[in-house]
Amino acid sequence: MKRTWKPRWVVENRTPTFISPRPGHVKFGAVKYLWGNVPAIDVIQLGQNEGAEFQTPINLLFAASGDLRNIVLSVTSLPQSYRSPLSIVINDCDIDIVARNLIFLLIMFIEKDSNTAAEFMLHVWYSALVTEACYTLLQKKLKPLIEDVCNKIAGKPSRTLLGKTWHFGGSSLRLVLTREAWIRLPSYFNVPNGMTKKKAHAVRQAVVNPPLAGLGMIKYRNCGVLLPFGQPCEAFVIPNPTVFNSCDEWPMMDSADPSDGWSIKTFLATKAGPAKKDMYGQLHHYLKRLFTKFHCYLHSKPVSFELQHVYAQVLEETLAGKKFDRIEISNICDSNYLGIDITLRTLGPLLRSPSANRHATLITTFLNAVPEARMVFRMTEPFAAGLITKYMDRYDFAHAASSAGLKMKEEHTIIPAWPLRVNDSLHPAQKDREDFKLLLGTAHIGHERYMEWKVGAVRVAADTQLGGSCILS
Ligand SMILES: C[S@@+](CC[C@H](N)C(=O)[O-])C[C@H]1O[C@@H](n2cnc3c(N)ncnc32)[C@H](O)[C@@H]1O
C-alpha cells in the first residue's frame, strides 16, 4: 500500500459508512437467502406441547420459509412413535427459494438410497459445484417431471395458479405456481449456457473472499464444496444449477455461510473424520445424518407437502380455510418486512383455535428489532430486554395482537425468547465464557428475539359460537 493512501471517506471529507446512523453493517453481494441465517428450530416440540404420545394429524405452515432447515429439523425431531399424517405447507415469495425447496424434496422422494439422497441434497443445498452423478439425477429423473407439467399447461393464461400433485407411496408433494413460474422451473435444473467450473469459481470468489479464519473455512470458501477437510473435491465439476442463474453472479452476500443455519453447539458435537476442529467437516457429517433420517421418515410415514409461491399476506386466500397447529413466519414480522401488525392480522386467522388444539402456536422471529430500537431511541443500553419493550410500544404490539385475535404466550413452549443469548451476569461461569467464545465465532449476535402467539379469548368465543371444533388435548 502506498504511504500516501487515504481511505475514500477521508479524501471525500465525509462520515464513513461503517459509522453511519443506519443500522447494521455494509453488505456486499446479493441480498438473497438461499441459506438460512439463524439456527434451525423444531417448531413442533411434541414432547413439551401435545405430548410424546400424541397421534393426531398435524398441520404445519412455513409462511416465508427460506430454505428447508426448519422443516427437516421439525420432522426428524418427532418421536419414533408418531405415525399420523403430517401436512406441511411451505411458502416463499422468491421463486429461487421455492424451486430449490422443490428440488430438495424431489431428491428425497425420487432417489431411493438414503445415503445418496442425503449426499445429493447436501451439495445441491450448500455447494457451488455438484458431481456428474448428482447432475444426472437432476437432468434425467427430476427435470422430466416438471417438463411434463409444462407441456400440459402450454395453453393456460400466464398468471393463473396451477397445481400439480406427485404421489410417492403414502406421501405426496404438491406444487402450486402460475404458468409463468412453471415455465421458468426447468432452468433450475440446467447449468446456464457458457457457465463452467472455472467461471463459477471466479464469480464466487469475486464476492466470497477467504477471510482470515481457520483452515476449514479457508478451504470451504476457496473450493465452495461442503466436504470434510481431508476429502478431495475433484469429482465436483458441474456448477450447481440451482445456485447459478447466470454466468456472472454469485447470488448471495459475502457473509452467507452454511453454518449460520444450524446450531453450532449441536453440529460441533458430531464426530467427523480424523481432522481436529474441522468445523465444516462436522457440519457435513451432521447434515448427512440429519438428511438421511429425513429420507427414512419420508419413505416410511405419511407426509403431504404443498409448496406455494405467493406473498404471505395472501395465504389466507390460497389456503382456503385450512388451519394450522404451528405457523412459522421467519422474520417477516421485522419492520423492514411486513411488521408485526400485518403479520399477525394476515397469518393469525390461519392458526388453530385452542378449542381444537390448545398448543397451536404462531412463531415470530425478530432479527432486526433490537438494533432498530437501539438506533431509534439512541440507547446505548447493553440489555436487549429493555430495548425490545420500547420496540413493542413503538409498534403497539398489544393493539396488533388484539386486532388479530391473538395473544402473546407468556410461557414459550417451542423456542426460548432469547435462544442465542449468553449468560451476561457479572460473574459468568466457565461454561458461559465458552458459550460467549462460540457465539463470537458465529454470525449471531445474541439479540435474536422469538415470540410465540396463540389464539386469544375473543376469537375463541367467536369460534365457539360458530361451533364445530373438537378438543384434541
Ligand atoms: C425474511 S427472509 C430472511 C432470512 C431468514 N432469516 C432465514 O433464515 O431464511 C426469509 C425468507 O422470507 C421470504 N419473504 C420475505 N418477505 C416475504 C413475504 N412477504 N411473503 C413470503 N415470503 C417472504 C424471502 O424470500 C426469504 O426467502
The ligand as an SDF file (V2000), in Angstrom:
LIG
                    3D

 27 29  0  0  0  0  0  0  0  0999 V2000
  -37.3880  -12.9030    5.8410 C   0  0  0  0  0  0  0  0  0  0  0  0
  -36.1110  -13.6480    4.8560 S   0  0  0  0  0  0  0  0  0  0  0  0
  -34.7160  -13.5230    5.8670 C   0  0  0  0  0  0  0  0  0  0  0  0
  -33.8370  -14.7140    6.0660 C   0  0  0  0  0  0  0  0  0  0  0  0
  -34.2940  -15.6140    7.1800 C   0  0  0  0  0  0  0  0  0  0  0  0
  -33.9370  -15.1000    8.4910 N   0  0  0  0  0  0  0  0  0  0  0  0
  -33.7490  -17.0210    7.0020 C   0  0  0  0  0  0  0  0  0  0  0  0
  -33.0400  -17.5090    7.8630 O   0  0  0  0  0  0  0  0  0  0  0  0
  -34.0320  -17.6090    5.9450 O   0  0  0  0  0  0  0  0  0  0  0  0
  -36.6520  -15.3140    4.7360 C   0  0  0  0  0  0  0  0  0  0  0  0
  -37.4720  -15.5850    3.5060 C   0  0  0  0  0  0  0  0  0  0  0  0
  -38.6520  -14.8220    3.5380 O   0  0  0  0  0  0  0  0  0  0  0  0
  -39.0650  -14.5860    2.2110 C   0  0  0  0  0  0  0  0  0  0  0  0
  -40.0230  -13.4740    2.2650 N   0  0  0  0  0  0  0  0  0  0  0  0
  -39.7970  -12.1770    2.5490 C   0  0  0  0  0  0  0  0  0  0  0  0
  -40.9470  -11.4910    2.5760 N   0  0  0  0  0  0  0  0  0  0  0  0
  -41.9440  -12.3750    2.2870 C   0  0  0  0  0  0  0  0  0  0  0  0
  -43.3580  -12.2780    2.1540 C   0  0  0  0  0  0  0  0  0  0  0  0
  -43.9950  -11.1110    2.3170 N   0  0  0  0  0  0  0  0  0  0  0  0
  -44.0470  -13.3910    1.8500 N   0  0  0  0  0  0  0  0  0  0  0  0
  -43.4280  -14.5810    1.6620 C   0  0  0  0  0  0  0  0  0  0  0  0
  -42.0900  -14.7230    1.7670 N   0  0  0  0  0  0  0  0  0  0  0  0
  -41.3600  -13.6390    2.0900 C   0  0  0  0  0  0  0  0  0  0  0  0
  -37.7690  -14.3080    1.4640 C   0  0  0  0  0  0  0  0  0  0  0  0
  -37.9010  -14.5770    0.0860 O   0  0  0  0  0  0  0  0  0  0  0  0
  -36.8100  -15.2580    2.1630 C   0  0  0  0  0  0  0  0  0  0  0  0
  -36.6200  -16.4330    1.4330 O   0  0  0  0  0  0  0  0  0  0  0  0
  1  2  1  0
  2  3  1  0
  2 10  1  0
  3  4  1  0
  4  5  1  0
  5  6  1  0
  5  7  1  0
  7  8  2  0
  7  9  1  0
 10 11  1  0
 11 12  1  0
 11 26  1  0
 12 13  1  0
 13 14  1  0
 13 24  1  0
 14 15  1  0
 14 23  1  0
 15 16  2  0
 16 17  1  0
 17 18  1  0
 17 23  2  0
 18 19  1  0
 18 20  2  0
 20 21  1  0
 21 22  2  0
 22 23  1  0
 24 25  1  0
 24 26  1  0
 26 27  1  0
M  CHG  2   2   1   9  -1
M  END
$$$$
